[in-house]
Amino acid sequence: MQTDPIADYLTRIRNAIRAGHDEVDIPLSGLKLEMSRILKEQGYIKDFSRKPATVGEAINVELKYTEEREPVIIGIERVSRPGRRRYVDHKNVPRVHGGTGTAIVSTSVGVMTGHEARAKGVGGEVVAYVW
């Protein structure tokens, strides 16, 4: 059986939002840290920080809600997975929900949004969609 840490990361955020939690702890990895940075830059989460955990380190993600306590993240979806990788060139980087969402792309020059990848002319693995 294979494990998918990125799917676990996205699922923990999705479940915490549905349960109405203010924050969630996720085991640390470099890609998850970069994805958290992108989510913060794009305004989907309040903040994130590294903290010691029972084993190793964890990322503490502070979730963001509107004044009416509606979650800012409406949907979050894994695109490329271990059994079916999805790679795109810079011309075919997807637009999420007509440009209102964000595609997270892992490229040879780092993890970035789909918009940044198109602007820099680089393609890569489409990791997730957030809207």
N, C-alpha and C positions, 0 to 999 in steps of 0.2 A: 504494500500500500504506500502510495506517495503522499506526502503532505504538501500543502500549498500555503506558506506563511503569508503571502500577500492576500490571498482570499480570506485567511483568518483575520488579518488586519482590517480588511474592509467589512467583514461580518461583525467583528467586535464593535466597530463604529456604528454600523447599521442597527445592531441590537441595542446599543446604549441610547441611541436617539429614540428608538421606538419605546424604550422603557422610561424615557424622560430623564436620564442621568445627566449630570453636569460635566462629568469627566469619566475617562476610561483609561485603564492601563494596558499597554500592549508590549509584548517582548520586543526588545531593540534589535534592529538590523539597519545597515546603511541605507538600503532602498526605502524602508519604512520611514526613516528619519527624513529623507528627501521628499517622500510623498507628503509627509506632515508639513514640511516647509512650504510646498506648493499649495496645500489646502489652506494654510494660514495666509499666504500671499494673495490667494484668490478670494479670501474672505469667507471660506466655508467653516473654519473653526476659529475660536478665540485665540488659543495659544497652544504650545506644546513644549515639553521639557523632558530632559533625561533625568532618571532617578534610579537609585539602586533598587533591585528587586530581590526576591528570595534566592533566585539563581540568576546571576549576571546583572544586566540592567534592563530598564523598561522605559517606554515613552509614555508620559502622562499627557493625554490629549484633552483639552478643555473644549467642550462642544459649544456651539453658538446657536442661540435661539432668537426669534423676533420678540417684540414687545408682547405679543399675544401668546407667547410660549410655543410658537410653531418652529420646527427645526429649519435651519437654513439649508441643510443638505436634504433635498427631496429624494434623490436617488443616488446610489453609488453601486457601480457594477464592474466586475472583473472581466477583462476582455481577453487578453492573452493568458493562457493557463498552461501548466506543465504538459498536458496531453495534446494541446493545440496552440502552438505559438502563433502570434499574429504580428507580422512585420510589415511596415509600410515605408515607401520612399517619401521624400519631402513634398512631392506633388499630391500624394494621396493621404496625407494626415487627416483623419476624420474631424468633422465639426460635430459637436455634441448638441443635440436639440437646437439646431439652426444657429449655433454660435453662442447660445445662452449658457451652455455647460462647458466643462473643461475635460479635455483628454489628457491623461498623464502618459508621457512617452519617455522611455528609457533609450537614450541615444549614446553614440560613441563619445560625445562631449558632455555627458551628464544627463540627469533626469530633469525634464522640463515639460511645460504645457504644450499642447498641440500647436497653439498660436506661436509660441516661441520657436518651436521646431520648424514651422513653415517659414518664419521670418529669417532664421539662420540657415535655411536650406539643408537641413539634416533630417534623415528618417531614423527609424528605429523600431523598437518593440512597443506596441500600444499596451500599456499595463492596465489602465482602468479609465472609466468614464465617471464623472461626477456632475450632477446637476441639481 
